[in-house]
Structure formats: structure tokens, C-alpha cells
Amino acid sequence: MPVPPGWEDQQALGLVVNWPTALAALKPPGGIAAGQTVLIHAAASATGQAAVRMAKHDGARVIATASPAPAWPQPNRSPAGSSSTAWQVATPR
């Protein structure tokens, strides 16, 4: 698979690792469908972000969790977006 022009190898690798992983989790036989609710843990990770986007694309309601980390470029902005039902930041004990 050729790397798209202007992309780093690591960016291209994310397409063949993170997205298929999210797809396998959300799209098994009888998988996620419009109107369903999906809970995505570690939504700030690359695979979590892919899962959030796939679920929302399919019309599912997304509930997302993530650990506090500087992973998000803007404070108070979740990878699940403003239309998500819930955003919970897990606090380590």
C-alpha cells in the first residue's frame, strides 16, 4: 500500500492498524447500527477516535471515556464531539 503524498509513515500506518481494529470491534455480524448506544473506552487513543467516528457515522449514540492526559489539543473538547451523550474523564486512583 503506497503512503499518500505528504504523509509520514506513522500516519499511514494508523490507517492499516487503528481503523481495522475499530472496525472489527464495531462491525462484527449483527454489529452497531443507527439508533444504538455504544460505549467507547480510551476514546482519546487513535483506535478510540476511529471507533468514535465510525459509530457516529453509522448513526449510533456515543458515550466515551478517557484518562486525563494532554492528548487533546483543546481543553474541554472531546474526541466524541459535541453531539455525544456523555463524556467521562477517568481519574486514576
Residue, then its C-alpha position, 0 to 999 in steps of 0.5 A: m500500500p503506497v503512503p499518500p503524498g505528504w504523509e509520514d509513515q506513522q500516519a499511514l500506518g494508523l490507517v492499516v492498524n487503528w481503523p481495522t481494529a475499530l472496525a472489527a470491534l464495531k462491525p462484527p455480524g449483527g454489529i452497531a447500527a443507527g439508533q444504538t448506544v455504544l460505549i467507547h473506552a480510551a476514546a482519546s487513543a487513535t483506535g478510540q477516535a476511529a471507533v468514535r467516528m465510525a459509530k457516529h457515522d453509522g448513526a449510533r449514540v456515543i458515550a466515551t471515556a478517557s484518562p486525563a492526559p494532554a492528548w487533546p489539543q483543546p481543553n474541554r473538547s472531546p474526541a466524541g464531539s459535541s453531539s455525544t451523550a456523555w463524556q467521562v474523564a477517568t481519574p486514576r486512583 
